[in-house]
Amino acid sequence: MGFAISDELLGTIVPIVVYWIYSGIYVCLGSFENYRLHSKADEDEKNLVSKQTVVKGVLLQQSVQAVVAILLFTLSGSDAGASAQQSSSFITLVRQFVTAMVVLDTWQYFLHRYMHENKFLYRHVHSLHHRLVVPYAFGALYNHPVEGLLGDTVGGALSFLLSGMSPRTSIFFFSFATIKTVDDHCGLMLPGNPFHIFFRNNSAYHDIHHQLYGTKYNFSQPFFVMWDRILGTYMPYSLEKRTEGGFEARPTKEFKDD
């Protein structure tokens, strides 16, 4: 008699496993200096928090997310989700994915921006994430527990509920969102990266936000840049080769002239 794992349990655990596997791949690729947005030395010298502390912070946030996910699946019920899964067409799945992406982006943009504009919240909550001046992959979810709960956990719950996706579909959506978030913080511009081909919101775009001149711009995450463009917080940039190797994302001359 086989042991069956529920979709709800998989939807809780798989994105966490994906996070560490995918970020681990980028740790291995971090030695490719010619594709880094910051040098390895900058990563070690400019960041204001140890990697051990980052790991502990991420594990804490993922523990909270797991508890909330289990509660969400329990309260929303799995019967309706299971029956919906049986009859879902490809078009329905695409609609659910796109709806969830827009909901998550909208929630995180306005929360993220408010945490920058509210001095108290920035100083006591969001500044924790900005201790990573040089972002790297497994620091993607390094946040204050309050921000992790409000931004990622509540945002994820809203995208799940409002999109109408089933627990099984959520396994794929949240794994995809996890990979995208890790990629945005990887600090690398690798050739042929599909996220850089299909999304304007990428590791260089988010790196701009982590620099001092960009903290009031490029709030969008993790998928689209629409809210930055609509509300005037979009900072255009260019990728320039560093003489010592690698790339640097810099605001464009046109933006500086403005």
Summary of the structure (lengths in Angstrom):
residues: 258
radius of gyration: 18.6
end to end distance: 68.3
largest distance: 69.5
contacts: 823
relative contact order: 0.17
helix: 68%
strand: 5%
